[in-house]
């Protein structure tokens, strides 16, 4: 089967425990995501065990902040989202803002981390830094999801905006699926 030209890029976004603990901030960040024309492809709320958090952040093994990061990321619920849009990876990173919150507050105060970040660990969000990282991170949190299959079967609906936001699931669904469910 010949793949259609991909128009949308996928990235993983994590809304960290500091955000999830404050529903008004969670709502505001999701509003920013939608205003920036991202689409929620899949979403999950979960609690990471310390073991899973350490596995996810294994690239930071041996760094001084790893234990603090693992403790924080396993301290409460997180939301993981597969986001789609053109240039999703650089655009999500742009609206998140730099990791270093103190610097971000002064240099990019309009970003998510500039507005809501508390420290370099409690900085609200995570985002993939490349297509390879996005694929690996999406697989980590959504092992049942196939990027290739999504591009082949669902991307067209998302690209043409033939989707509707299901607020309970916090993900966009095909209008065809909504129509089929009603009839």
Protein Blocks (a to p, Z undefined) as FASTA:
>chain_A
ZZdddfbdcddddddfklmmmmklmmmmmmmmmmnopacfbdcdddddfklmmmmmmmmg
oiaklmmmmmmmmnpccdddddddehklmmmmmmnopfblmlmmmmmmmbmklmmpmblm
lnopacdfbfklmmmmmmmmmmmbcfklmmmmmmmmmmnopaccdfklopacdfklmmmm
mZZ
